[in-house]
Amino acid sequence: SILSARTVIADHTEVDAAHEGEGVGLFLLEAMLKDARAEGFTIVPLCPFVNAQRRKHPDWADLFNV
């Protein structure tokens, strides 16, 4: 969800059950992070998966609006 031109909400990450555990969710999140850097927006991490990954990667801190 887009909150503003500078803030995007990551409210849900869904991967087909047939592909769970294959790293697809992380791939999607990394693509979002790349877009955030390139386009200059921050992410509000409401999704539990995104929040868990954010805590594991302190080097991503500048991309999150918490």
Protein Blocks (a to p, Z undefined) as FASTA:
>chain_A
ZZblkbccdfbccddfklgonlmmmmmmmmmmmmmmmnopacddfbfklmmmmmmmmmlm
mmpcZZ
